[in-house]
């Protein structure tokens, strides 16, 4: 057990499923207190039940973080119940795929509204709590921030903005004693992506395992990632062993990003 994480107060946005769910599980394994937040109550309830088998205190709050008052609500709940916050992981958000000529204006507003602006409001609202605890902030971006894709124009723009924002926030973190880093996942096999892969494998007329091996070969990566791969790195970045890693943009992608 990573004893420095035991009993830490942890808030993970977008924690109902996928990478956020795996991050919450990782901290729960270490005995942390977990605050889940996502839009779907049923997913949160299922996750909370799983986590209570691992740790003693798990809270679950269904909120649409795009609503301006939601950040004050969730951070206020944490402050009222726990009296502070030690770790914030901003993972909420998914954006429409497609080229810039195809996507309508509302897709851009929705994409930036959640993954960029909503998470930013949570960070700003939680900042005094993190400053008081000398805590950790880990932002979850994406590899297209460094290597944009023509068919992922919105995703690439958001992730690129996240990377620049993280560097700026990390500068403030130096002044305020808050440990700040950004993780950029590559091709992670979440439940949402698994369904896409299964459909594409069926269209190609091959089994899912063969299809996944083919995808890994085409992208020249060691293998597809699992949500737990990201969670392990996030947990390390919230440990004392990582304290001199600050303002870093860390690619966790099996070697997919070839840029220096």
RODO-2510 file (C-alpha; in nm, 4 decimals, decimal comma):
residues 260
     n   res          X          Y          Z
     1     x     0,0000     0,0000     0,0000
     2     x     0,1156     0,3540    -0,0804
     3     x     0,0736     0,4839     0,2742
     4     x     0,0911     0,8483     0,1686
     5     x    -0,2397     0,8016    -0,0194
     6     x    -0,4260     0,6311     0,2657
     7     x    -0,7027     0,8585     0,3999
     8     x    -0,6240     1,1287     0,1414
     9     x    -0,9307     1,3206     0,0225
    10     x    -0,9661     1,2668    -0,3532
    11     x    -1,2061     1,4217    -0,6075
    12     x    -1,2192     1,2708    -0,9572
    13     x    -1,4372     1,4328    -1,2238
    14     x    -1,5842     1,2087    -1,4915
    15     x    -1,5488     0,9079    -1,2641
    16     x    -1,8578     0,7054    -1,3516
    17     x    -1,6797     0,4894    -1,6085
    18     x    -1,3679     0,4505    -1,8197
    19     x    -1,0430     0,6171    -1,7172
    20     x    -1,2021     0,8167    -1,4355
    21     x    -1,3542     0,5016    -1,2908
    22     x    -1,0151     0,3264    -1,3007
    23     x    -0,8469     0,6225    -1,1294
    24     x    -1,1059     0,6158    -0,8519
    25     x    -1,0491     0,2409    -0,8107
    26     x    -0,6727     0,2902    -0,7898
    27     x    -0,7016     0,5443    -0,5088
    28     x    -0,9630     0,3327    -0,3313
    29     x    -0,7212     0,0384    -0,3342
    30     x    -0,4842     0,2605    -0,1350
    31     x    -0,7482     0,3501     0,1229
    32     x    -0,8256     0,7048     0,0082
    33     x    -1,1553     0,8845     0,0598
    34     x    -1,3195     0,9205    -0,2811
    35     x    -1,5622     1,1782    -0,4200
    36     x    -1,7099     1,0654    -0,7510
    37     x    -1,8826     1,3056    -0,9867
    38     x    -2,0372     1,2421    -1,3282
    39     x    -2,3660     1,2992    -1,5034
    40     x    -2,5196     0,9504    -1,4795
    41     x    -2,6425     0,8456    -1,1347
    42     x    -2,6702     0,4753    -1,2201
    43     x    -2,3031     0,4601    -1,3222
    44     x    -2,1994     0,6448    -1,0086
    45     x    -2,4044     0,4129    -0,7876
    46     x    -2,2444     0,1059    -0,9445
    47     x    -1,8960     0,2516    -0,9070
    48     x    -1,9600     0,3537    -0,5469
    49     x    -2,0702     0,0005    -0,4597
    50     x    -1,7499    -0,1405    -0,6095
    51     x    -1,5295     0,1086    -0,4270
    52     x    -1,6896     0,0520    -0,0874
    53     x    -1,5435    -0,2978    -0,0998
    54     x    -1,1990    -0,1339    -0,1126
    55     x    -1,2161     0,1718     0,1094
    56     x    -1,4316     0,3074     0,3882
    57     x    -1,5627     0,6363     0,2479
    58     x    -1,6979     0,6958    -0,1025
    59     x    -1,9300     0,9779    -0,2024
    60     x    -2,1120     0,9950    -0,5368
    61     x    -2,2747     1,3077    -0,6776
    62     x    -2,4523     1,3269    -1,0141
    63     x    -2,3894     1,6670    -1,1722
    64     x    -2,3629     1,8251    -1,5138
    65     x    -2,0350     2,0109    -1,4710
    66     x    -2,1191     2,2334    -1,7663
    67     x    -2,3666     2,4176    -1,5433
    68     x    -2,1892     2,7209    -1,3932
    69     x    -2,2858     2,6491    -1,0309
    70     x    -2,1912     2,2800    -1,0359
    71     x    -1,8238     2,3390    -0,9527
    72     x    -1,9183     2,5381    -0,6418
    73     x    -2,1636     2,2647    -0,5455
    74     x    -1,9248     1,9690    -0,5683
    75     x    -1,6266     2,1468    -0,4131
    76     x    -1,8537     2,2887    -0,1421
    77     x    -1,9753     1,9383    -0,0568
    78     x    -1,6173     1,8155    -0,0242
    79     x    -1,5232     2,1104     0,1969
    80     x    -1,8290     2,0648     0,4206
    81     x    -1,7838     1,6900     0,4696
    82     x    -1,4042     1,6519     0,4711
    83     x    -1,2859     2,0007     0,5599
    84     x    -1,0430     2,0045     0,2661
    85     x    -0,9065     1,8278    -0,0407
    86     x    -0,5723     1,6594    -0,1073
    87     x    -0,6047     1,5367    -0,4674
    88     x    -0,8021     1,6631    -0,7666
    89     x    -0,8082     1,4695    -1,0943
    90     x    -0,9918     1,6404    -1,3817
    91     x    -1,1008     1,3717    -1,6238
    92     x    -1,4532     1,4752    -1,7283
    93     x    -1,5280     1,5269    -2,0924
    94     x    -1,5614     1,3671    -2,4332
    95     x    -1,5758     1,5460    -2,7663
    96     x    -1,7280     1,4681    -3,1042
    97     x    -1,4989     1,3143    -3,3635
    98     x    -1,4651     1,4520    -3,7149
    99     x    -1,2858     1,7036    -3,9320
   100     x    -1,3363     2,0761    -3,8796
   101     x    -1,5458     2,1017    -4,1989
   102     x    -1,7918     1,8411    -4,0717
   103     x    -1,8539     1,9462    -3,7124
   104     x    -2,1327     2,1901    -3,6327
   105     x    -2,0798     2,4861    -3,4003
   106     x    -2,2668     2,3244    -3,1118
   107     x    -2,0231     2,0307    -3,1111
   108     x    -1,7378     2,2743    -3,0502
   109     x    -1,9280     2,4546    -2,7760
   110     x    -2,0197     2,1292    -2,6034
   111     x    -1,6708     1,9812    -2,6365
   112     x    -1,4897     2,2832    -2,4961
   113     x    -1,7720     2,3467    -2,2483
   114     x    -1,7118     2,0218    -2,0612
   115     x    -1,3522     1,9086    -2,1044
   116     x    -1,1979     2,2555    -2,0931
   117     x    -1,4250     2,5066    -1,9207
   118     x    -1,6088     2,2811    -1,6741
   119     x    -1,2889     2,1202    -1,5482
   120     x    -1,1268     2,4626    -1,5270
   121     x    -1,4091     2,5871    -1,3023
   122     x    -1,3573     2,2884    -1,0734
   123     x    -0,9831     2,3606    -1,0577
   124     x    -1,0373     2,7286    -0,9774
   125     x    -1,2971     2,6520    -0,7118
   126     x    -1,0871     2,3770    -0,5505
   127     x    -0,7617     2,5756    -0,5653
   128     x    -0,7849     2,7226    -0,2121
   129     x    -0,8410     2,3731    -0,0687
   130     x    -0,5442     2,2322    -0,2592
   131     x    -0,3311     2,5263    -0,1508
   132     x    -0,4194     2,4663     0,2118
   133     x    -0,3257     2,0960     0,1889
   134     x    -0,0278     2,1477    -0,0451
   135     x    -0,2061     1,8928    -0,2590
   136     x    -0,1937     1,7437    -0,6058
   137     x    -0,3704     1,8291    -0,9320
   138     x    -0,3553     1,5879    -1,2245
   139     x    -0,5276     1,6918    -1,5455
   140     x    -0,6212     1,4291    -1,8050
   141     x    -0,5732     1,5427    -2,1644
   142     x    -0,4983     1,3372    -2,4740
   143     x    -0,2211     1,2516    -2,7151
   144     x    -0,3722     1,4488    -3,0030
   145     x    -0,2714     1,7628    -2,8160
   146     x     0,0831     1,6893    -2,9331
   147     x     0,0071     1,5123    -3,2624
   148     x    -0,3223     1,6533    -3,3992
   149     x    -0,5337     1,4409    -3,6307
   150     x    -0,7344     1,5642    -3,9308
   151     x    -1,0365     1,3569    -3,8307
   152     x    -1,0087     1,4602    -3,4661
   153     x    -0,9988     1,8361    -3,5102
   154     x    -1,2104     1,9208    -3,2038
   155     x    -1,0447     1,6601    -2,9828
   156     x    -0,7027     1,7838    -3,0939
   157     x    -0,7893     2,1472    -3,0274
   158     x    -0,9187     2,0741    -2,6772
   159     x    -0,6212     1,8569    -2,5873
   160     x    -0,3777     2,1151    -2,7200
   161     x    -0,5489     2,3816    -2,5124
   162     x    -0,5403     2,1554    -2,2077
   163     x    -0,1647     2,1115    -2,2463
   164     x    -0,1020     2,4852    -2,2619
   165     x    -0,3416     2,5483    -1,9740
   166     x    -0,1688     2,2847    -1,7601
   167     x     0,1670     2,4578    -1,8063
   168     x     0,0138     2,7882    -1,6962
   169     x    -0,1617     2,6334    -1,3969
   170     x     0,1628     2,4598    -1,2972
   171     x     0,3356     2,7994    -1,2796
   172     x     0,0755     2,9153    -1,0289
   173     x     0,1187     2,5835    -0,8507
   174     x     0,4842     2,6656    -0,7862
   175     x     0,3790     2,9856    -0,6117
   176     x     0,1041     2,8173    -0,4095
   177     x     0,2665     2,4829    -0,3297
   178     x     0,0297     2,2741    -0,5421
   179     x     0,1786     1,9842    -0,7381
   180     x     0,0457     2,0022    -1,0982
   181     x     0,0905     1,7667    -1,3950
   182     x    -0,0920     1,6585    -1,7114
   183     x    -0,1331     1,3023    -1,8391
   184     x    -0,1970     1,2460    -2,2107
   185     x    -0,3455     0,8992    -2,2686
   186     x    -0,3121     0,7326    -2,6042
   187     x    -0,5452     0,4669    -2,7437
   188     x    -0,7084     0,3295    -2,4280
   189     x    -0,9534     0,0415    -2,4536
   190     x    -1,2449     0,1923    -2,2636
   191     x    -1,5960     0,0444    -2,2862
   192     x    -1,6913     0,3143    -2,5367
   193     x    -1,3920     0,2393    -2,7591
   194     x    -1,4402    -0,1367    -2,7154
   195     x    -1,7836    -0,1104    -2,8785
   196     x    -1,6317     0,0757    -3,1730
   197     x    -1,3598    -0,1859    -3,2104
   198     x    -1,6148    -0,4674    -3,1992
   199     x    -1,8197    -0,3012    -3,4739
   200     x    -1,5136    -0,2406    -3,6894
   201     x    -1,3897    -0,5952    -3,6348
   202     x    -1,7273    -0,7304    -3,7437
   203     x    -1,7210    -0,5108    -4,0540
   204     x    -1,3723    -0,6399    -4,1340
   205     x    -1,4871    -0,9972    -4,0784
   206     x    -1,2225    -1,0820    -3,8182
   207     x    -1,2256    -1,1622    -3,4482
   208     x    -1,1882    -0,8838    -3,1952
   209     x    -0,8520    -1,0101    -3,0603
   210     x    -0,7021    -1,0251    -3,4099
   211     x    -0,8445    -0,6826    -3,4852
   212     x    -0,6898    -0,5289    -3,1713
   213     x    -0,3529    -0,6838    -3,2581
   214     x    -0,3834    -0,5353    -3,6063
   215     x    -0,4630    -0,1908    -3,4657
   216     x    -0,1592    -0,2040    -3,2373
   217     x     0,0606    -0,2978    -3,5324
   218     x    -0,0779    -0,0185    -3,7515
   219     x    -0,0194     0,2444    -3,4827
   220     x     0,3224     0,0987    -3,3942
   221     x     0,2487     0,0668    -3,0241
   222     x     0,3301    -0,2041    -2,7733
   223     x    -0,0402    -0,2769    -2,7182
   224     x    -0,3680    -0,0962    -2,6622
   225     x    -0,3873     0,0681    -2,3234
   226     x    -0,6206    -0,0174    -2,0404
   227     x    -0,7764     0,2418    -1,8063
   228     x    -0,5658     0,0956    -1,5258
   229     x    -0,2484     0,1973    -1,7136
   230     x    -0,3516     0,5604    -1,6799
   231     x    -0,4650     0,5165    -1,3201
   232     x    -0,1268     0,3792    -1,2143
   233     x     0,0532     0,6855    -1,3516
   234     x    -0,1945     0,9241    -1,1886
   235     x    -0,1447     0,7542    -0,8515
   236     x     0,2322     0,7912    -0,8862
   237     x     0,1959     1,1598    -0,9728
   238     x     0,0046     1,2071    -0,6482
   239     x     0,2804     1,0489    -0,4430
   240     x     0,5711     1,2114    -0,2655
   241     x     0,8073     1,0175    -0,4960
   242     x     0,6966     1,2364    -0,7890
   243     x     0,7262     1,5764    -0,6206
   244     x     1,0057     1,6992    -0,8496
   245     x     0,7964     1,6157    -1,1553
   246     x     0,6071     1,9406    -1,1938
   247     x     0,4317     2,0954    -1,4906
   248     x     0,5091     1,7829    -1,6947
   249     x     0,3094     1,6590    -1,9909
   250     x     0,3357     1,2814    -1,9683
   251     x     0,2431     1,0606    -2,2646
   252     x     0,0989     0,7269    -2,1542
   253     x     0,0387     0,5659    -2,4898
   254     x     0,2522     0,2560    -2,5524
   255     x     0,4888     0,4537    -2,7724
   256     x     0,2231     0,6038    -3,0006
   257     x     0,3571     0,9587    -2,9773
   258     x     0,6744     0,9692    -3,1853
   259     x     0,7405     1,3425    -3,1480
   260     x     1,0248     1,4674    -2,9301
***
